[in-house]
Amino acid sequence: MVKIAPSMLAADWGALRAEALKAAAGTADYLHLDMMDGHFVPNLTYGPGVAGSLRDVGVPLDIHLMVERPEDLLDGCAAAAPAFITVHVEACRHLHRVLQRIADLGCIPGVALNPATPVGAVSEVLAMVGLVVVMGVNPGFGGQRFIPATVERVVAMRTASSGLARPPLIEVDGGVTEANANALAQAGADILVAGTAVFGAGDVAAAIAGLRRVAGAGSS
């Protein structure tokens, strides 16, 4: 069953906790938190303190660091007890060291790839991560149009990791809607991050249920 991770980037930041509780009541599998520094991406969002304020809403946190120096935020993020902490391969000079630090902090390490980054860029660390995030848009802003080639990139990532004893989960972040959820699931995605498609809907619970239903249609 494909899991749904509503992105708090698209939520009402003036009522962030209330929005998180709506997602929890709507049976979200994870809450996806995009932390942006205004340098790695042209946007500035929130930091580890916000993640800490949401740790008790009843849904595991999925922290995605879109920052130039993710190693500086790891301890603060780990204090929020997230399920995943994901860093970008493009941002880490010493990727192996950063991923090992995440694991040492008791979180599942994840690695993310921008749309123009070859899937093979993470081949040397696939065995040590529990999550690979394939970006469906260029990171930085919500509500962007989905890049169709993402589907083929998910297939390539699934193929690249299939021979591992413990293949990582594959998550797609950016541009996910009911129009592409099934194609992504069939390609091998395990988790779909959806922001506008969830929080832009009138009924958060119905939006989550709709994505889950469409993603699972026709699956064996």
The 8 nearest C-alpha neighbors of each residue, nearest first, counted from 0:
[[1, 2, 215, 189, 211, 214, 218, 184],
 [2, 0, 189, 190, 214, 211, 215, 3],
 [1, 3, 190, 28, 189, 191, 0, 4],
 [2, 4, 191, 28, 190, 27, 192, 5],
 [3, 5, 29, 192, 30, 31, 28, 191],
 [6, 4, 193, 194, 30, 192, 31, 3],
 [7, 5, 194, 31, 8, 193, 192, 9],
 [6, 8, 10, 9, 32, 31, 5, 194],
 [7, 9, 6, 10, 33, 194, 141, 32],
 [10, 8, 194, 7, 195, 198, 6, 141],
 [11, 9, 7, 198, 8, 12, 18, 15],
 [10, 12, 13, 14, 15, 18, 9, 7],
 [13, 11, 15, 14, 10, 7, 8, 9],
 [12, 14, 11, 15, 10, 16, 17, 18],
 [15, 13, 12, 17, 11, 16, 18, 10],
 [14, 16, 12, 18, 17, 11, 13, 19],
 [15, 17, 19, 18, 14, 20, 53, 52],
 [16, 18, 20, 14, 19, 15, 21, 11],
 [19, 17, 21, 15, 16, 20, 14, 10],
 [20, 18, 16, 22, 21, 17, 15, 23],
 [19, 21, 23, 17, 22, 18, 24, 56],
 [22, 20, 18, 24, 19, 23, 25, 17],
 [21, 23, 25, 19, 20, 24, 27, 203],
 [22, 24, 20, 25, 26, 27, 21, 58],
 [25, 23, 21, 26, 22, 20, 204, 27],
 [24, 26, 204, 22, 23, 27, 21, 203],
 [27, 25, 23, 24, 28, 22, 204, 207],
 [28, 26, 23, 22, 29, 25, 3, 4],
 [27, 29, 3, 2, 4, 26, 58, 30],
 [30, 28, 4, 59, 58, 60, 27, 61],
 [29, 31, 60, 4, 5, 61, 6, 59],
 [30, 32, 6, 61, 4, 5, 62, 7],
 [31, 33, 62, 7, 63, 61, 6, 34],
 [34, 32, 63, 64, 35, 62, 8, 31],
 [33, 35, 64, 45, 65, 44, 46, 63],
 [36, 34, 65, 43, 44, 66, 37, 42],
 [37, 35, 43, 66, 38, 39, 42, 34],
 [36, 38, 42, 43, 41, 40, 35, 39],
 [39, 37, 40, 36, 41, 67, 66, 42],
 [40, 38, 66, 67, 37, 65, 36, 41],
 [39, 41, 139, 38, 37, 42, 138, 35],
 [42, 40, 37, 139, 38, 39, 43, 36],
 [41, 43, 37, 40, 139, 35, 44, 36],
 [44, 42, 37, 35, 36, 45, 41, 34],
 [43, 45, 35, 34, 42, 36, 46, 33],
 [46, 44, 34, 49, 43, 35, 47, 48],
 [45, 47, 48, 49, 34, 50, 44, 35],
 [48, 46, 76, 50, 75, 49, 51, 45],
 [49, 47, 51, 50, 46, 52, 75, 45],
 [50, 48, 52, 51, 47, 46, 45, 53],
 [49, 51, 47, 53, 48, 52, 79, 54],
 [52, 50, 79, 48, 54, 49, 53, 47],
 [51, 53, 49, 50, 54, 48, 55, 79],
 [54, 52, 50, 51, 55, 56, 16, 49],
 [53, 55, 51, 79, 52, 56, 50, 80],
 [56, 54, 57, 53, 52, 58, 51, 59],
 [57, 55, 53, 58, 54, 20, 23, 19],
 [56, 58, 55, 23, 59, 54, 20, 53],
 [57, 59, 29, 56, 23, 60, 30, 28],
 [60, 58, 29, 82, 81, 30, 61, 57],
 [61, 59, 81, 30, 29, 82, 62, 31],
 [60, 62, 31, 83, 30, 82, 81, 32],
 [63, 61, 84, 32, 83, 31, 60, 85],
 [62, 64, 85, 33, 32, 84, 34, 65],
 [65, 63, 34, 86, 66, 85, 33, 69],
 [66, 64, 35, 34, 39, 63, 40, 87],
 [65, 67, 39, 36, 64, 35, 68, 69],
 [66, 68, 39, 90, 69, 38, 65, 36],
 [69, 67, 70, 66, 71, 90, 91, 72],
 [70, 68, 71, 72, 66, 67, 64, 86],
 [69, 71, 73, 68, 72, 97, 74, 100],
 [72, 70, 69, 68, 73, 74, 75, 67],
 [73, 71, 75, 69, 70, 74, 76, 47],
 [72, 74, 76, 70, 75, 71, 77, 69],
 [75, 73, 77, 76, 72, 78, 104, 71],
 [74, 76, 78, 47, 72, 77, 73, 79],
 [77, 75, 47, 73, 78, 74, 79, 72],
 [76, 78, 74, 80, 79, 75, 73, 104],
 [77, 79, 75, 76, 80, 74, 51, 81],
 [78, 80, 51, 77, 76, 81, 54, 50],
 [81, 79, 77, 78, 82, 54, 76, 106],
 [82, 80, 60, 83, 79, 61, 59, 77],
 [81, 83, 60, 59, 106, 61, 107, 80],
 [84, 82, 107, 61, 81, 106, 108, 62],
 [83, 85, 62, 108, 109, 63, 107, 61],
 [84, 86, 109, 63, 110, 108, 64, 62],
 [87, 85, 110, 64, 111, 109, 63, 69],
 [88, 86, 111, 89, 90, 110, 112, 91],
 [87, 89, 90, 91, 111, 112, 110, 86],
 [88, 90, 87, 91, 112, 113, 92, 116],
 [91, 89, 87, 67, 88, 92, 68, 66],
 [92, 90, 94, 93, 88, 89, 87, 68],
 [91, 93, 94, 90, 89, 88, 95, 97],
 [92, 94, 91, 96, 95, 97, 98, 90],
 [93, 95, 91, 97, 96, 92, 98, 88],
 [94, 96, 98, 97, 93, 99, 124, 127],
 [97, 95, 99, 94, 98, 93, 100, 101],
 [96, 98, 100, 94, 99, 95, 70, 101],
 [99, 97, 101, 95, 100, 96, 108, 94],
 [98, 100, 102, 96, 101, 97, 103, 95],
 [99, 101, 103, 97, 98, 102, 96, 104],
 [102, 100, 98, 104, 99, 103, 108, 106],
 [103, 101, 99, 105, 106, 104, 100, 107],
 [102, 104, 100, 105, 101, 99, 106, 98],
 [105, 103, 101, 102, 106, 100, 77, 74],
 [104, 106, 102, 103, 101, 107, 77, 80],
 [107, 105, 102, 83, 101, 104, 82, 108],
 [106, 108, 83, 129, 102, 82, 84, 109],
 [109, 107, 128, 84, 101, 98, 129, 102],
 [108, 110, 85, 130, 128, 131, 84, 129],
 [109, 111, 131, 86, 85, 87, 132, 88],
 [112, 110, 132, 87, 131, 86, 133, 88],
 [113, 111, 133, 116, 134, 87, 88, 132],
 [112, 114, 116, 134, 115, 137, 111, 133],
 [115, 113, 116, 134, 137, 112, 136, 135],
 [116, 114, 113, 117, 112, 137, 118, 134],
 [115, 117, 113, 114, 112, 118, 120, 89],
 [118, 116, 119, 120, 115, 112, 114, 121],
 [117, 119, 120, 156, 121, 116, 152, 155],
 [118, 120, 122, 117, 121, 159, 123, 116],
 [119, 121, 118, 117, 122, 116, 88, 123],
 [122, 120, 119, 123, 124, 125, 118, 88],
 [121, 123, 119, 125, 124, 120, 118, 159],
 [124, 122, 121, 125, 126, 120, 119, 95],
 [125, 123, 126, 127, 121, 122, 128, 95],
 [126, 124, 122, 127, 128, 123, 121, 160],
 [125, 127, 124, 128, 163, 166, 165, 123],
 [128, 126, 124, 125, 129, 98, 108, 99],
 [129, 127, 108, 109, 125, 130, 126, 167],
 [128, 130, 167, 107, 108, 109, 168, 127],
 [129, 131, 109, 168, 167, 128, 169, 132],
 [130, 132, 169, 110, 109, 111, 170, 168],
 [131, 133, 111, 170, 171, 169, 110, 134],
 [134, 132, 171, 112, 111, 170, 135, 131],
 [133, 135, 172, 113, 136, 114, 171, 173],
 [134, 136, 173, 146, 149, 145, 172, 174],
 [137, 135, 173, 134, 145, 146, 138, 174],
 [136, 138, 114, 113, 139, 134, 135, 173],
 [139, 137, 136, 140, 40, 113, 134, 173],
 [138, 140, 40, 42, 41, 137, 141, 35],
 [141, 139, 138, 142, 143, 42, 137, 8],
 [142, 140, 143, 9, 8, 194, 195, 139],
 [141, 143, 195, 174, 140, 144, 194, 173],
 [144, 142, 141, 174, 145, 136, 140, 173],
 [143, 145, 174, 146, 142, 136, 173, 135],
 [144, 146, 174, 135, 136, 147, 143, 173],
 [145, 147, 135, 148, 149, 136, 144, 174],
 [148, 146, 149, 145, 150, 135, 151, 179],
 [149, 147, 150, 151, 146, 152, 135, 114],
 [150, 148, 152, 147, 151, 135, 146, 153],
 [149, 151, 153, 148, 152, 183, 147, 186],
 [150, 152, 154, 153, 148, 149, 155, 186],
 [153, 151, 149, 155, 154, 150, 156, 148],
 [152, 154, 156, 150, 151, 155, 186, 157],
 [155, 153, 151, 186, 157, 152, 156, 187],
 [156, 154, 152, 158, 153, 157, 159, 151],
 [157, 155, 159, 153, 158, 154, 152, 160],
 [158, 156, 154, 160, 155, 159, 161, 187],
 [157, 159, 155, 161, 156, 160, 154, 162],
 [160, 158, 156, 157, 161, 155, 162, 122],
 [159, 161, 157, 166, 158, 162, 163, 156],
 [162, 160, 158, 163, 159, 157, 166, 164],
 [161, 163, 160, 164, 159, 166, 158, 165],
 [164, 162, 166, 165, 161, 160, 126, 125],
 [163, 165, 166, 162, 126, 161, 160, 167],
 [166, 164, 163, 167, 126, 129, 162, 160],
 [165, 167, 163, 160, 161, 164, 168, 126],
 [168, 166, 129, 130, 128, 169, 165, 131],
 [167, 169, 130, 189, 129, 131, 170, 166],
 [170, 168, 131, 188, 189, 130, 132, 167],
 [169, 171, 190, 132, 191, 188, 189, 131],
 [172, 170, 133, 191, 132, 134, 192, 135],
 [173, 171, 192, 134, 135, 133, 170, 191],
 [174, 172, 135, 136, 175, 134, 145, 171],
 [173, 175, 145, 144, 143, 135, 136, 176],
 [174, 176, 193, 173, 180, 179, 192, 145],
 [177, 175, 178, 196, 179, 180, 174, 193],
 [176, 178, 180, 210, 179, 213, 175, 209],
 [179, 177, 176, 180, 181, 175, 182, 213],
 [180, 178, 182, 177, 181, 176, 183, 175],
 [181, 179, 214, 177, 183, 182, 176, 178],
 [180, 182, 214, 184, 183, 179, 213, 185],
 [183, 181, 185, 179, 184, 180, 186, 150],
 [184, 182, 186, 180, 181, 185, 188, 150],
 [185, 183, 188, 181, 187, 186, 182, 214],
 [184, 186, 182, 187, 183, 181, 218, 188],
 [187, 185, 183, 154, 184, 153, 182, 188],
 [186, 188, 184, 185, 157, 154, 153, 189],
 [187, 189, 184, 169, 183, 170, 190, 186],
 [188, 190, 1, 169, 168, 170, 2, 187],
 [191, 189, 170, 2, 1, 3, 188, 169],
 [190, 192, 3, 171, 170, 4, 193, 2],
 [193, 191, 4, 172, 5, 171, 6, 3],
 [194, 192, 5, 175, 6, 196, 197, 191],
 [193, 195, 6, 9, 197, 196, 5, 198],
 [194, 196, 199, 198, 197, 9, 142, 193],
 [195, 197, 194, 199, 176, 193, 198, 200],
 [198, 196, 206, 195, 194, 200, 203, 199],
 [199, 197, 195, 200, 10, 194, 203, 9],
 [198, 200, 195, 197, 196, 201, 9, 194],
 [201, 199, 198, 202, 197, 203, 196, 206],
 [200, 202, 203, 199, 198, 206, 197, 205],
 [201, 203, 205, 200, 204, 206, 197, 198],
 [204, 202, 206, 197, 205, 198, 200, 207],
 [203, 205, 25, 207, 206, 202, 208, 22],
 [206, 204, 208, 202, 207, 203, 209, 25],
 [205, 207, 209, 203, 197, 204, 208, 202],
 [208, 206, 204, 210, 209, 205, 211, 197],
 [207, 209, 205, 211, 206, 210, 212, 204],
 [210, 208, 206, 212, 207, 211, 205, 213],
 [209, 211, 213, 207, 177, 212, 208, 214],
 [210, 212, 208, 214, 209, 213, 215, 207],
 [213, 211, 209, 215, 210, 214, 208, 216],
 [212, 214, 216, 210, 215, 211, 181, 209],
 [215, 213, 181, 180, 211, 212, 184, 216],
 [214, 216, 212, 213, 218, 211, 217, 0],
 [217, 215, 213, 218, 214, 212, 181, 211],
 [216, 218, 215, 219, 181, 214, 185, 213],
 [219, 217, 215, 216, 185, 214, 184, 0],
 [218, 217, 215, 216, 185, 0, 184, 214]]
